[in-house]
């Protein structure tokens, strides 16, 4: 039995997109965006997020989403931001863009869910002041969230966010 064709070849890094794949993806995205084919870009980035993942893909998807949004292609932008979030789940900027879109659409509960993810990630990084800013934004758009209001009051009086 013959060894596999790639036997002995180093495997590509799991967290990094090979440069040639990223260059090709970027060129394809740029070409389609120049032709204002935002839906194609969003679909391509969804696939890349699933197959390649990583922060480089997330940054590309975020940029593409911003460009689609500036072209008035809100649904394509939304799908690009979702691809960015899928490519790198701990990268916060796509979550913020998704929350902004939800706020614009008056889907406050979904916006709050994205903002809560950002706040959790911020706290995990040890940035409690940053997390408090996000929780204040949640309290502003969803004043009915008693748990958030109580946490903010506790943080103000005790200096701690945890009970």
Secondary structure in CASP SS format (residue, H / E / C, confidence):
PFRMAT SS
TARGET T0000
AUTHOR 0000-0000-0000
METHOD secondary structure of the structure
MODEL  1
X C 1.00
X C 1.00
X C 1.00
X C 1.00
X C 1.00
X C 1.00
X C 1.00
X C 1.00
X C 1.00
X C 1.00
X C 1.00
X C 1.00
X C 1.00
X C 1.00
X C 1.00
X C 1.00
X C 1.00
X C 1.00
X H 1.00
X H 1.00
X H 1.00
X H 1.00
X H 1.00
X H 1.00
X H 1.00
X H 1.00
X H 1.00
X H 1.00
X H 1.00
X H 1.00
X H 1.00
X H 1.00
X H 1.00
X H 1.00
X C 1.00
X C 1.00
X C 1.00
X H 1.00
X H 1.00
X H 1.00
X H 1.00
X H 1.00
X H 1.00
X H 1.00
X H 1.00
X H 1.00
X H 1.00
X H 1.00
X H 1.00
X H 1.00
X H 1.00
X C 1.00
X C 1.00
X C 1.00
X H 1.00
X H 1.00
X H 1.00
X H 1.00
X H 1.00
X H 1.00
X H 1.00
X H 1.00
X H 1.00
X H 1.00
X H 1.00
X H 1.00
X H 1.00
X H 1.00
X H 1.00
X H 1.00
X C 1.00
X C 1.00
X C 1.00
X H 1.00
X H 1.00
X H 1.00
X H 1.00
X H 1.00
X H 1.00
X H 1.00
X H 1.00
X H 1.00
X H 1.00
X H 1.00
X H 1.00
X H 1.00
X H 1.00
X C 1.00
X C 1.00
X C 1.00
X C 1.00
X H 1.00
X H 1.00
X H 1.00
X H 1.00
X H 1.00
X H 1.00
X H 1.00
X H 1.00
X H 1.00
X H 1.00
X H 1.00
X H 1.00
X H 1.00
X C 1.00
X C 1.00
X C 1.00
X H 1.00
X H 1.00
X H 1.00
X H 1.00
X H 1.00
X H 1.00
X H 1.00
X H 1.00
X H 1.00
X H 1.00
X H 1.00
X H 1.00
X H 1.00
X H 1.00
X H 1.00
X H 1.00
X H 1.00
X C 1.00
X C 1.00
X C 1.00
X H 1.00
X H 1.00
X H 1.00
X H 1.00
X H 1.00
X H 1.00
X H 1.00
X H 1.00
X H 1.00
X H 1.00
X H 1.00
X H 1.00
X H 1.00
X H 1.00
X C 1.00
X C 1.00
X C 1.00
X C 1.00
X H 1.00
X H 1.00
X H 1.00
X H 1.00
X H 1.00
X H 1.00
X H 1.00
X H 1.00
X H 1.00
X H 1.00
X H 1.00
X H 1.00
X H 1.00
X C 1.00
X C 1.00
X C 1.00
X C 1.00
X C 1.00
END
